[in-house]
Amino acid sequence: MSKELSAGDKAPAFTLPDDKGGKLSLRDLKGKNVVLYFYPKDDTSGCTKEACSFRDNIKVFEKNGAVIIGVSKDSVASHKKFRSKYDLPFTLLSDETAEMLEKYGVWKEKSMYGRKYMGIERTTFVIDGNGRIKAVFRKVKVDGHTEEVLNALGLKK
């Protein structure tokens, strides 16, 4: 188990397949503020609400040079469907091996109805243009989360 990442740490490097059939690496985003959000599953209620909230505020992020990237274990095909169904204007990355999820410490033991299983803890990292973590939001509550992220970037809705 690696140490939990926090503000000031260097963001772990990654390269993952995206929903457009390409690959995206953290180094491709150098010089930009990155909102890297991890979510459990495409097209489920909380994840859809979170994605749509980022979508509805995309102009504020983009105007200020910030990029939003969603990550889950869903396949590229699932991401494509989710993205087009909700007209999401940002990239979704597929981490089917959970390698990146582990690096970022969001692959956790969860429990539902007394059953234990491994899953993604809804978490958002704000990463600056130099690849340093500016803010971390763990166990994200979807309502009001976009505002928290905008505040961490010093932006207003």
N, CA, C and O of each residue as an XYZ file, in Angstrom:
628
protein
N       0.856     -1.195      0.000
C       0.000      0.000      0.000
C       0.887      1.238      0.000
O       1.705      1.418      0.902
N       0.730      2.077     -0.994
C       1.556      3.286     -1.056
C       0.963      4.357     -0.156
O      -0.197      4.275      0.247
N       1.768      5.358      0.152
C       1.274      6.423      1.032
C       0.203      7.226      0.307
O       0.218      7.354     -0.917
N      -0.725      7.761      1.090
C      -1.816      8.517      0.494
C      -1.285      9.825     -0.089
O      -0.525     10.545      0.558
N      -1.691     10.116     -1.304
C      -1.261     11.348     -1.966
C      -1.939     12.552     -1.330
O      -3.096     12.482     -0.916
N      -1.203     13.657     -1.257
C      -1.815     14.880     -0.745
C      -1.272     16.096     -1.476
O      -0.342     15.990     -2.276
N      -1.860     17.252     -1.193
C      -1.469     18.500     -1.846
C       0.040     18.697     -1.691
O       0.600     18.489     -0.615
N       0.689     19.102     -2.794
C       2.135     19.309     -2.788
C       2.905     18.140     -3.375
O       4.031     18.311     -3.842
N       2.304     16.940     -3.357
C       2.962     15.761     -3.933
C       2.982     15.869     -5.458
O       2.157     16.550     -6.067
N       3.952     15.176     -6.052
C       4.001     15.075     -7.513
C       2.922     14.066     -7.918
O       2.825     12.989     -7.330
N       2.123     14.413     -8.910
C       1.077     13.490     -9.375
C       1.740     12.312    -10.089
O       2.622     12.516    -10.923
N       1.323     11.073     -9.770
C       1.895      9.914    -10.460
C       1.644      9.971    -11.970
O       0.556     10.332    -12.418
N       2.662      9.611    -12.735
C       2.548      9.593    -14.201
C       1.576      8.496    -14.611
O       1.413      7.499    -13.908
N       0.940      8.692    -15.742
C       0.055      7.661    -16.278
C      -0.052      7.809    -17.786
O       0.172      8.885    -18.339
N      -0.395      6.717    -18.434
C      -0.773      6.691    -19.851
C      -1.883      5.660    -19.946
O      -1.681      4.486    -19.637
N      -3.063      6.106    -20.378
C      -4.213      5.200    -20.462
C      -4.966      5.400    -21.768
O      -4.890      6.468    -22.375
N      -5.705      4.359    -22.208
C      -6.538      4.508    -23.393
C      -7.708      5.449    -23.100
O      -8.302      5.403    -22.023
N      -8.033      6.314    -24.088
C      -9.143      7.234    -23.908
C     -10.347      6.797    -24.730
O     -10.285      5.818    -25.474
N     -11.438      7.532    -24.586
C     -12.695      7.165    -25.245
C     -12.718      7.484    -26.735
O     -13.733      7.264    -27.396
N     -11.609      8.000    -27.275
C     -11.563      8.311    -28.709
C     -10.642      7.344    -29.448
O     -10.364      7.520    -30.634
N     -10.170      6.318    -28.731
C      -9.313      5.328    -29.377
C      -7.839      5.674    -29.318
O      -7.017      4.958    -29.891
N      -7.485      6.758    -28.638
C      -6.080      7.129    -28.487
C      -5.591      6.817    -27.087
O      -6.206      6.044    -26.352
N      -4.477      7.428    -26.735
C      -3.933      7.290    -25.380
C      -3.668      8.685    -24.863
O      -3.377      9.597    -25.637
N      -3.767      8.853    -23.554
C      -3.487     10.146    -22.938
C      -2.537      9.933    -21.774
O      -2.709      9.016    -20.971
N      -1.526     10.799    -21.695
C      -0.550     10.743    -20.597
C      -0.604     12.041    -19.817
O      -1.007     13.081    -20.337
N      -0.196     11.965    -18.569
C      -0.138     13.177    -17.753
C       0.812     14.184    -18.399
O       0.555     15.388    -18.365
N       1.916     13.695    -18.991
C       2.878     14.636    -19.584
C       2.292     15.403    -20.776
O       2.778     16.481    -21.117
N       1.244     14.848    -21.415
C       0.571     15.563    -22.513
C      -0.134     16.817    -22.015
O      -0.468     17.705    -22.800
N      -0.357     16.884    -20.713
C      -1.154     17.971    -20.127
C      -0.287     19.006    -19.408
O      -0.802     19.875    -18.704
N       1.026     18.907    -19.591
C       1.950     19.840    -18.931
C       1.543     21.281    -19.249
O       1.216     21.613    -20.388
N       1.573     22.126    -18.218
C       1.233     23.530    -18.404
C      -0.246     23.835    -18.193
O      -0.648     24.999    -18.186
N      -1.054     22.791    -18.023
C      -2.487     23.007    -17.790
C      -2.863     22.562    -16.377
O      -2.232     21.673    -15.806
N      -3.891     23.190    -15.828
C      -4.487     22.677    -14.596
C      -5.354     21.496    -15.004
O      -6.120     21.588    -15.963
N      -5.239     20.403    -14.290
C      -5.985     19.190    -14.618
C      -6.899     18.822    -13.454
O      -6.464     18.730    -12.306
N      -8.162     18.615    -13.771
C      -9.115     18.096    -12.799
C      -9.263     16.615    -13.152
O      -9.926     16.256    -14.126
N      -8.633     15.769    -12.343
C      -8.609     14.338    -12.586
C      -9.592     13.712    -11.613
O      -9.330     13.640    -10.412
N     -10.725     13.260    -12.137
C     -11.704     12.706    -11.202
C     -11.940     11.226    -11.467
O     -12.114     10.785    -12.603
N     -11.936     10.485    -10.370
C     -12.128      9.031    -10.411
C     -13.558      8.741     -9.975
O     -14.025      9.257     -8.960
N     -14.246      7.908    -10.753
C     -15.637      7.597    -10.428
C     -15.865      6.108    -10.609
O     -15.183      5.465    -11.407
N     -16.834      5.549     -9.860
C     -17.024      4.103     -9.875
C     -17.509      3.483    -11.180
O     -16.958      2.466    -11.600
N     -18.531      4.061    -11.850
C     -19.117      3.328    -12.979
C     -19.869      4.253    -13.927
O     -20.623      5.128    -13.501
N     -19.644      4.039    -15.233
C     -20.374      4.785    -16.262
C     -21.883      4.583    -16.106
O     -22.352      3.502    -15.751
N     -22.623      5.653    -16.381
C     -24.072      5.601    -16.492
C     -24.790      5.101    -15.238
O     -25.836      4.461    -15.342
N     -24.242      5.383    -14.062
C     -24.960      5.121    -12.810
C     -25.344      6.498    -12.264
O     -24.774      7.506    -12.681
N     -26.286      6.550    -11.354
C     -26.866      7.849    -10.988
C     -25.852      8.871    -10.474
O     -25.797      9.986    -10.992
N     -25.052      8.519     -9.473
C     -24.089      9.480     -8.916
C     -23.023      9.889     -9.922
O     -22.640     11.056    -10.003
N     -22.553      8.914    -10.681
C     -21.486      9.181    -11.660
C     -21.998     10.047    -12.810
O     -21.277     10.903    -13.322
N     -23.235      9.819    -13.206
C     -23.835     10.623    -14.273
C     -24.029     12.051    -13.789
O     -23.739     13.005    -14.511
N     -24.521     12.192    -12.563
C     -24.758     13.522    -11.996
C     -23.439     14.308    -11.895
O     -23.387     15.498    -12.209
N     -22.382     13.623    -11.454
C     -21.070     14.271    -11.335
C     -20.548     14.698    -12.707
O     -20.095     15.830    -12.876
N     -20.611     13.796    -13.681
C     -20.128     14.087    -15.036
C     -20.907     15.248    -15.649
O     -20.322     16.131    -16.276
N     -22.222     15.243    -15.469
C     -23.058     16.300    -16.056
C     -22.808     17.649    -15.380
O     -22.917     18.691    -16.026
N     -22.480     17.640    -14.108
C     -22.162     18.891    -13.418
C     -20.859     19.482    -13.968
O     -20.767     20.690    -14.183
N     -19.854     18.631    -14.195
C     -18.611     19.117    -14.819
C     -18.921     19.617    -16.238
O     -18.432     20.666    -16.657
N     -19.737     18.851    -16.964
C     -20.113     19.249    -18.332
C     -20.777     20.627    -18.336
O     -20.447     21.479    -19.161
N     -21.711     20.838    -17.413
C     -22.474     22.086    -17.390
C     -21.615     23.293    -17.018
O     -22.021     24.433    -17.240
N     -20.435     23.051    -16.454
C     -19.542     24.141    -16.058
C     -18.248     24.162    -16.866
O     -17.293     24.849    -16.503
N     -18.220     23.401    -17.972
C     -16.989     23.235    -18.752
C     -16.422     24.568    -19.232
O     -15.202     24.733    -19.277
N     -17.270     25.509    -19.588
C     -16.796     26.801    -20.112
C     -15.922     27.517    -19.097
O     -14.895     28.090    -19.462
N     -16.317     27.493    -17.820
C     -15.533     28.152    -16.769
C     -14.162     27.495    -16.649
O     -13.147     28.180    -16.522
N     -14.139     26.162    -16.689
C     -12.870     25.444    -16.605
C     -11.996     25.779    -17.815
O     -10.838     26.166    -17.662
N     -12.555     25.629    -19.010
C     -11.782     25.841    -20.240
C     -11.268     27.266    -20.377
O     -10.136     27.486    -20.807
N     -12.106     28.235    -20.011
C     -11.730     29.652    -20.103
C     -10.480     29.921    -19.257
O      -9.703     30.834    -19.537
N     -10.314     29.105    -18.225
C      -9.182     29.291    -17.321
C      -8.095     28.241    -17.525
O      -7.262     28.017    -16.647
N      -8.113     27.602    -18.688
C      -7.047     26.663    -19.044
C      -7.040     25.362    -18.262
O      -6.005     24.702    -18.161
N      -8.189     24.988    -17.704
C      -8.258     23.738    -16.943
C      -8.879     22.638    -17.806
O      -9.787     22.892    -18.597
N      -8.379     21.431    -17.642
C      -8.831     20.269    -18.392
C      -9.479     19.301    -17.409
O      -8.957     19.074    -16.317
N     -10.608     18.735    -17.795
C     -11.280     17.742    -16.947
C     -11.082     16.367    -17.571
O     -11.253     16.176    -18.775
N     -10.716     15.414    -16.712
C     -10.527     14.042    -17.179
C     -11.173     13.097    -16.165
O     -10.880     13.152    -14.971
N     -12.055     12.233    -16.663
C     -12.689     11.238    -15.806
C     -12.007      9.894    -15.983
O     -11.589      9.546    -17.088
N     -11.892      9.131    -14.891
C     -11.245      7.816    -14.943
C     -12.087      6.793    -14.187
O     -12.521      7.035    -13.060
N     -12.309      5.645    -14.828
C     -12.927      4.520    -14.137
C     -12.370      3.231    -14.753
O     -11.554      3.266    -15.674
N     -12.834      2.092    -14.219
C     -12.383      0.797    -14.749
C     -13.195      0.367    -15.958
O     -12.898     -0.662    -16.564
N     -14.221      1.142    -16.323
C     -15.050      0.774    -17.469
C     -14.210      0.709    -18.738
O     -13.165      1.351    -18.842
N     -14.684     -0.074    -19.699
C     -13.976     -0.227    -20.968
C     -14.088      1.042    -21.808
O     -14.931      1.900    -21.545
N     -13.234      1.149    -22.814
C     -13.270      2.263    -23.753
C     -14.657      2.313    -24.420
O     -15.216      3.397    -24.591
N     -15.210      1.165    -24.794
C     -16.526      1.116    -25.447
C     -17.610      1.671    -24.522
O     -18.490      2.410    -24.965
N     -17.547      1.321    -23.257
C     -18.517      1.815    -22.276
C     -18.388      3.336    -22.146
O     -19.387      4.053    -22.101
N     -17.147      3.811    -22.086
C     -16.898      5.260    -21.993
C     -17.476      5.997    -23.209
O     -18.091      7.054    -23.071
N     -17.269      5.424    -24.394
C     -17.788      6.058    -25.621
C     -19.298      6.237    -25.528
O     -19.831      7.302    -25.841
N     -19.980      5.176    -25.093
C     -21.441      5.220    -24.959
C     -21.862      6.271    -23.938
O     -22.749      7.084    -24.198
N     -21.218      6.246    -22.779
C     -21.531      7.179    -21.686
C     -21.305      8.618    -22.146
O     -22.128      9.502    -21.906
N     -20.194      8.827    -22.800
C     -19.842     10.163    -23.253
C     -20.852     10.699    -24.269
O     -21.283     11.849    -24.178
N     -21.224      9.862    -25.232
C     -22.148     10.369    -26.249
C     -23.569     10.490    -25.706
O     -24.295     11.401    -26.104
N     -23.977      9.611    -24.820
C     -25.327      9.676    -24.242
C     -25.556     10.999    -23.510
O     -26.645     11.570    -23.574
N     -24.520     11.486    -22.810
C     -24.661     12.713    -22.019
C     -23.907     13.893    -22.618
O     -23.791     14.943    -21.987
N     -23.392     13.723    -23.840
C     -22.707     14.803    -24.535
C     -21.593     15.401    -23.673
O     -21.498     16.620    -23.524
N     -20.762     14.537    -23.114
C     -19.684     14.992    -22.227
C     -18.540     15.564    -23.059
O     -18.022     14.886    -23.947
N     -18.141     16.804    -22.780
C     -17.123     17.480    -23.596
C     -15.694     17.260    -23.095
O     -14.802     18.041    -23.425
N     -15.468     16.223    -22.314
C     -14.118     15.970    -21.806
C     -13.771     14.494    -21.957
O     -14.633     13.658    -22.227
N     -12.507     14.200    -21.778
C     -11.972     12.858    -21.995
C     -12.268     11.929    -20.824
O     -12.202     12.327    -19.661
N     -12.595     10.684    -21.157
C     -12.750      9.625    -20.160
C     -11.658      8.596    -20.422
O     -11.474      8.147    -21.553
N     -10.941      8.228    -19.371
C      -9.868      7.241    -19.495
C     -10.303      5.915    -18.889
O     -11.021      5.867    -17.890
N      -9.846      4.841    -19.524
C     -10.181      3.491    -19.090
C      -8.982      2.851    -18.394
O      -7.911      2.713    -18.986
N      -9.170      2.463    -17.134
C      -8.102      1.798    -16.381
C      -8.591      0.417    -15.945
O      -8.821      0.163    -14.763
N      -8.742     -0.470    -16.936
C      -9.286     -1.800    -16.652
C      -8.369     -2.634    -15.758
O      -8.845     -3.555    -15.094
N      -7.076     -2.338    -15.721
C      -6.139     -3.107    -14.886
C      -6.066     -2.551    -13.460
O      -5.516     -3.199    -12.569
N      -6.612     -1.364    -13.246
C      -6.592     -0.662    -11.947
C      -5.190     -0.197    -11.553
O      -4.965      0.169    -10.399
N      -4.249     -0.208    -12.495
C      -2.875      0.215    -12.187
C      -2.824      1.687    -11.752
O      -2.201      2.026    -10.746
N      -3.484      2.547    -12.521
C      -3.503      3.967    -12.163
C      -4.333      4.197    -10.899
O      -3.977      5.017    -10.053
N      -5.443      3.467    -10.782
C      -6.297      3.595     -9.595
C      -5.481      3.305     -8.334
O      -5.639      3.972     -7.311
N      -4.607      2.299     -8.426
C      -3.746      1.947     -7.282
C      -2.742      3.057     -7.003
O      -2.536      3.441     -5.852
N      -2.110      3.577     -8.072
C      -1.110      4.643     -7.904
C      -1.694      5.861     -7.202
O      -1.028      6.511     -6.396
N      -2.954      6.161     -7.521
C      -3.616      7.331     -6.935
C      -4.341      6.998     -5.631
O      -4.934      7.874     -5.001
N      -4.288      5.723     -5.231
C      -4.865      5.326     -3.946
C      -6.384      5.379     -3.879
O      -6.950      5.598     -2.808
N      -7.050      5.179     -5.015
C      -8.519      5.253     -5.019
C      -9.177      3.879     -5.181
O     -10.403      3.772     -5.151
N      -8.360      2.824     -5.353
C      -8.873      1.454     -5.465
C      -8.939      0.906     -4.053
O      -7.911      0.539     -3.483
N     -10.139      0.845     -3.480
C     -10.292      0.540     -2.053
C     -11.261     -0.607     -1.823
O     -12.075     -0.960     -2.675
N     -11.131     -1.175     -0.619
C     -12.119     -2.179     -0.241
C     -13.377     -1.415      0.168
O     -13.326     -0.488      0.977
N     -14.494     -1.821     -0.402
C     -15.769     -1.192     -0.085
C     -16.701     -2.286      0.415
O     -16.397     -3.476      0.323
N     -17.828     -1.864      0.938
C     -18.772     -2.883      1.370
C     -20.193     -2.410      1.114
O     -20.542     -1.257      1.367
N     -20.997     -3.328      0.609
C     -22.399     -3.016      0.349
C     -23.223     -4.215      0.773
O     -22.941     -5.348      0.385
N     -24.228     -3.956      1.561
C     -25.089     -5.016      2.085
C     -24.258     -6.123      2.736
O     -24.553     -7.309      2.588
N     -23.224     -5.716      3.453
C     -22.390     -6.669      4.170
C     -21.374     -7.412      3.321
O     -20.568     -8.181      3.846
N     -21.407     -7.188      2.002
C     -20.470     -7.873      1.104
C     -19.291     -6.952      0.849
O     -19.471     -5.780      0.517
N     -18.093     -7.476      1.001
C     -16.891     -6.679      0.747
C     -16.420     -6.901     -0.681
O     -16.471     -8.019     -1.194
N     -15.965     -5.835     -1.314
C     -15.470     -5.929     -2.684
C     -14.527     -4.761     -2.935
O     -14.520     -3.788     -2.181
N     -13.734     -4.861     -3.994
C     -12.836     -3.776     -4.359
C     -13.556     -2.850     -5.333
O     -14.264     -3.305     -6.232
N     -13.368     -1.560     -5.144
C     -14.017     -0.602     -6.024
C     -13.341      0.760     -5.952
O     -12.410      0.968     -5.174
N     -13.818      1.671     -6.767
C     -13.243      3.015     -6.817
C     -13.924      3.904     -5.792
O     -15.150      4.005     -5.754
N     -13.112      4.546     -4.962
C     -13.630      5.550     -4.050
C     -13.670      6.860     -4.831
O     -12.644      7.320     -5.332
N     -14.844      7.454     -4.932
C     -15.017      8.690     -5.705
C     -14.063      9.756     -5.153
O     -14.217     10.223     -4.025
N     -13.079     10.129     -5.971
C     -12.017     11.039     -5.545
C     -11.648     11.966     -6.691
O     -11.647     11.553     -7.850
N     -11.333     13.217     -6.375
C     -10.893     14.175     -7.393
C      -9.557     14.774     -6.983
O      -9.357     15.179     -5.837
N      -8.641     14.818     -7.958
C      -7.338     15.465     -7.760
C      -7.284     16.686     -8.663
O      -7.632     16.611     -9.841
N      -6.847     17.807     -8.109
C      -6.586     18.991     -8.923
C      -5.068     19.064     -9.040
O      -4.362     19.146     -8.035
N      -4.571     19.034    -10.281
C      -3.125     18.983    -10.546
C      -2.735     20.247    -11.297
O      -3.404     20.633    -12.255
N      -1.657     20.892    -10.868
C      -1.241     22.139    -11.526
C      -0.419     21.852    -12.783
O      -0.120     20.699    -13.095
N      -0.064     22.909    -13.488
C       0.650     22.793    -14.758
C       2.026     22.167    -14.658
O       2.607     21.775    -15.670
N       2.560     22.067    -13.426
C       3.875     21.437    -13.224
C       3.746     19.993    -12.758
O       4.738     19.355    -12.407
N       2.512     19.482    -12.758
C       2.318     18.087    -12.354
C       2.287     17.876    -10.858
O       2.465     16.753    -10.387
N       2.061     18.954    -10.091
C       1.942     18.834     -8.630
C       0.472     18.846     -8.235
O      -0.345     19.538     -8.841
N       0.158     18.071     -7.217
C      -1.218     18.024     -6.726
C      -1.504     19.294     -5.930
O      -0.804     19.615     -4.970
N      -2.550     20.008     -6.350
C      -2.979     21.236     -5.667
C      -4.008     20.962     -4.590
O      -3.998     21.593     -3.533
N      -4.896     20.017     -4.864
C      -5.969     19.684     -3.914
C      -6.441     18.262     -4.154
O      -6.367     17.744     -5.268
N      -6.930     17.639     -3.085
C      -7.484     16.285     -3.168
C      -8.835     16.286     -2.463
O      -8.963     16.768     -1.337
N      -9.831     15.745     -3.137
C     -11.160     15.588     -2.542
C     -11.442     14.094     -2.495
O     -11.571     13.445     -3.533
N     -11.536     13.552     -1.283
C     -11.800     12.121     -1.116
C     -13.258     11.896     -0.729
O     -13.916     12.786     -0.189
N     -13.749     10.693     -1.016
C     -15.135     10.331     -0.677
C     -16.071     11.465     -1.079
O     -16.878     11.944     -0.282
N     -15.943     11.874     -2.322
C     -16.688     13.013     -2.857
C     -18.194     12.819     -2.738
O     -18.733     11.765     -3.076
N     -18.851     13.849     -2.253
C     -20.316     13.942     -2.315
C     -20.582     14.739     -3.587
O     -20.053     15.838     -3.748
N     -21.384     14.207     -4.477
C     -21.581     14.802     -5.790
C     -22.168     16.218     -5.716
O     -21.703     17.120     -6.413
N     -23.189     16.413     -4.871
C     -23.810     17.739     -4.773
C     -22.794     18.771     -4.278
O     -22.197     18.606     -3.215
N     -22.608     19.828     -5.055
C     -21.691     20.898     -4.665
C     -20.232     20.632     -4.977
O     -19.380     21.479     -4.709
N     -19.927     19.466     -5.541
C     -18.520     19.116     -5.778
C     -17.868     19.992     -6.847
O     -16.720     20.407     -6.688
N     -18.582     20.277     -7.928
C     -18.011     21.120     -8.989
C     -17.588     22.476     -8.410
O     -16.537     23.006     -8.772
N     -18.399     23.030     -7.523
C     -18.067     24.307     -6.888
C     -16.792     24.191     -6.059
O     -15.952     25.090     -6.082
N     -16.642     23.062     -5.313
C     -15.423     22.841     -4.522
C     -14.189     22.847     -5.427
O     -13.162     23.437     -5.091
N     -14.307     22.185     -6.572
C     -13.181     22.084     -7.510
C     -12.874     23.464     -8.099
O     -11.709     23.850     -8.200
N     -13.910     24.200     -8.485
C     -13.702     25.557     -9.006
C     -13.002     26.426     -7.957
O     -12.089     27.183     -8.287
N     -13.427     26.319     -6.700
C     -12.775     27.086     -5.621
C     -11.317     26.713     -5.471
O     -10.471     27.581     -5.256
N     -11.011     25.418     -5.584
C      -9.615     24.960     -5.454
C      -8.756     25.563     -6.564
O      -7.557     25.774     -6.385
N      -9.379     25.839     -7.713
C      -8.662     26.446     -8.837
C      -8.716     27.981     -8.766
O      -8.149     28.674     -9.611
N      -9.409     28.495     -7.738
C      -9.562     29.940     -7.605
C     -10.532     30.518     -8.617
O     -10.404     31.675     -9.017
N     -11.505     29.712     -9.032
C     -12.481     30.156    -10.057
C     -13.887     30.251     -9.465
O     -14.196     29.633     -8.446
N     -14.705     31.022    -10.114
C     -16.115     31.147     -9.687
C     -17.004     30.695    -10.835
O     -16.660     30.848    -12.007
N     -18.154     30.135    -10.474
C     -19.140     29.669    -11.444
C     -19.679     30.820    -12.262
O     -20.524     30.616    -13.134
